[in-house]
Amino acid sequence: MGKIAWVTDSTGFLDEELSKHEDVYVIPMTVFFDEEEYLDGVTITPAQFFERLKTTKTIPKTSQPSIGSFVELYTSLENKYDEIISVHISEKLSGTVSSARQAAELVNIPVTVIDSKILTYPMTKLMKEGMELIQDGGTSTDVKKHIVDLSERLETYVIIGSLEQLHRSGRMNTAQYFLGSMLQIKPVIQILDGALSVKEKVRSENKATTKILGYLKDAIKKNTIEEIYILYGLDDSKTKEWEQKIREFAPDTITIKTCPLGVAIGVHAGENTIGISWMNK
């Protein structure tokens, strides 16, 4: 096996290990704000984004990386690596995978593009699993099969911080938005097969939290779970409360990590978004 470059996009959360990894490259999403263009994580941070969101009257938008930007990155890696494995946000949530696939056909280096069917840290956790498989002698084909298999074992539930932002960004239809607003419904969103799906409709965030932690409690009884990921928009104060509640029923052998969702996800979900993800081994 030759030398491999790992590419992901800025919707993923890179922990210290990945952020310092010499073979990991991140291609940023584009954020359009007040007729200005920013690169997620490069020219705008989550804190800067949410601060501007408080005063703006326009609707921020995001755009997947262009085919050209992927071609530029892939081409720059040709002389240093033998192949590229490119792991990205769910194809049902973004066109990033499509851009990567088209770019892969235009470069001289072999590129394996993988739809993670997820986002943020769970996505980069799948990439870590792929790296371990390569170290154990696996091929890029093995990695793709392994990641697809693991993605089906992930469970992810989210309480959306702003239904208005989700609606304005096109991720929730008008009927769902007005129904939720009028009845003060707090939907529990599940990422199922890479798409957003309403799992439950409850009347308060406390009830939604209880529902989600109940799913986790049931999963721990039935499966082996090594890590739990608490995902948040900007305000991480609730993560401590969630961790305390999880520790009431989760064994100490399970690691709990807190991971920010980042700018691109914040555009659609809002700064008070909070969720949880885990992998059933």
N, C-alpha and C positions, 0 to 999 in steps of 0.2 A: 504494500500500500504506500503510495507516494504521499507527499505533504498536502494537507487539506486546509483550506480556508473556510471558516464558518461565518456566514452572513445572516443577520437578522434585521429587523426594522425597529424603529423607535417606540413602537407600542409595547415592546418587550421591556421587562425590568432586568437590568444587569446588576447582579450582586457584585461584591468586591472581587470574587474569583474571576467572573466573566469580564468585568470592566478592565481588569489588568491583563487579560489573556491576550498574548501577542497575535493569535490567529483568529480573533473574533472581530468582525467589522459590522458596524451599524449604519444602515441607510435611513435617513430621517424622513418622516412624514412632513408634508407641507401644511401649514396652518395659515388661513387667510383671515385677517382681523383688521377691520376698519380700512379696507382697501390696501392693506400692507401685507406682505408675504413673509412668513417666518419658517425656519426649519426647526422642527420639534427637537428640543434638547440641545440645539446648537445656538440658535439666535433668540430663543425664548424658553424660559424655564416654567414649570408648573406654577410657582408662586407669582411670577410676572403675569402669566396668562390669567389666573383667577383674579388677580388684583384689577386688571384691565376689564375683566368681565363684569365687575361690579358697576362700572360707570358707562359702558358702551351701550348704544341702542341698536347696533347692528348685530347680525347673527354670524358668529364665527363659523368657519367651515374648514374642513380638512380635505386633503387630496393625497392619494397614494403616490409614492415615488414614481416618476416617469420611467418609461422603458429606457430612455436615453441615460438617465442617472444610474440605472442598473448596469447598462452596457459599459458606462464609464468606470464604475467600480469593478465589475468583473474583469474588464480589460486590464485594469491597473494591477490585478492580482496574477495575471498570466505568467509573468516571468519568475514569480516567487513561489507559486504553488502548482501542484499537478492537477488538482480538481477543487471544486467548490461545493459545499453543501449549504443551501440557502433555506432557512426555516422562518416562516412568516405567519402573521396574524390570519385568523380564519378567513377563507375565501368568501364566506357568506357575510362577513362584516366589512370587508375592504377588497379593493381590486389589486392589492399589492402582489398577491400570488400570480395574478394574470400578467402583471408587468414583468415580474421576475421570469416567468416561463417564456415570454416573448423575447426578452433580452438574452436568455440562455441560448436561444437559437441563432443569435447574431455574433457570438463570441467564439474564440478558438479553444477555450478551456472547457472541459466537461463540467456541467453544472447540474446538480440534483436539487430540484425545487420541491419543498415539502410544505403542504398546508397543515399547520399545527392544529387547526380547528379550535383554537383558543387564543388568548392574548396575555399580556403582562408577564409576571414571573412564571406562571405555569407553562407558558410557551418556551421560555428560556430554560426551564427545568427539563423539558423534553429535549432541548438541544444538548444539555449536559449529559443526559442519558445516552444520546447518540455519540457524544465524545467518548464516553466510557466504552461503548461497543466497539468503536474504532480502535481504541487502545487494546482491546481484547482480541483484535484481529479481524473484526467485521469489515464489510465493504459498505460503500454508500447505498447500495441496494438494500443491504441488511438494515442500515440505519433508517431508511425511509419506511420499511415495513415495521420496524420496531417502534418508531415514533407514532405511526398511524395506529398501531395496536395500543400503545400507552395512552394516546389521546382519548380513546374510547373508554378508558378507565377513570378519566378525570370527572369529578363532579364539581360544578361551579354555580354558585348562587349569589345574586347581587340585589341590594336594595338601591334603586336609582335615586341619586340626590336631587335631581331636577327633572320631573316629567316634562316640563316646558321645554327644556333644552333637548331632551330626547325626541320630542315631537318636532321642534324647529329644525333639528338636524336630519329629519326624515326617517328616524329609526322607530317611530311610533306613529300610527295613523291617527287622523283627527278624531275619529269616533272613540278610540281607546283613550286618547288624551282628555277629551271633555268628560267622558264618563269617570275617569280617575279623578279629575279635578273637582267635579261637582259632588261626588260621593266621598271625597277625601280618601280614596283607596290608595293603599301603598302596595303595589304589586311586587311579588317576589319573582325576580327574573332568573331563569335558568339558561345557561349556555348549553344547548342540546344539539349535538351533531354540528357544532360550529355556528349555530344560529341562536338569536335571542328568542326565548319562549317564556310566556307567563306561566309560572308554576302554581302560584297561589295569589289570591286577591284578599287582602286584609285591610283593616281600618286604621292601623297605627304602625309606626315603625317598631315599637316594642313587640307587637304581635308578629311582625315580619321577622324580627330578630329571633324570637322564640321558635318560629317555624324553621328557619335556616339552621339554627343550632340543634334542633330536633333531628333534621336530616343527617347532620354530622354524627350525632350520638348514635343513631341507628346504624350508620355506616361503620362506626368503630366496633360495634357489637358483631357485625357480619364479616368484616374484612380486616386485613392487615394494612394499617396506614402508618407511614413513617414520618410524613410532614404535612402540616396544615398551613395554608397561605391565607392570611388576612389581607384583603385588597382594599385600598382606600383612595379617595380622590385627592384632597389636599389636607383636610383636617384629620390628623391621626389620633385625636384624643379618644375617639370611640374604640380604637383598636385595643387599648389597654383594658377597657371594660369587657370587650369580647374575649380577650385572652384569659382574663380572670374567670369568666363564665365557662370557657372551654376547659380550663384546668380543673373545674369541679367534677368533670366526668371523663376527661381524657387521660390516659396513662402518661407518666413522666417520660416514657420512652419516645413519645411523639414530639417532634420538634415543631414549634410554632414560629412562623416568619411573618413579618409585616412588610408589605410591598406597595409602593405608590403606583397608581394607574397611569400617571403621566398626562401630558398636554393633549395628545390626540384623542385619548379616551375621555378626558375631562370635557372636551368640546361637546361631546354627545351626552354625557352622563351627569355632569355637575360635580362641584367640589365636595359635597357631602355624601357622595356615593360610598358605600361600603359593602364588601362582599367577602366570600370565603371560597376556597378551592382546596381540593385534596385529591390524591390518587389512590384508588383502591387496588392494592397489590394482588 
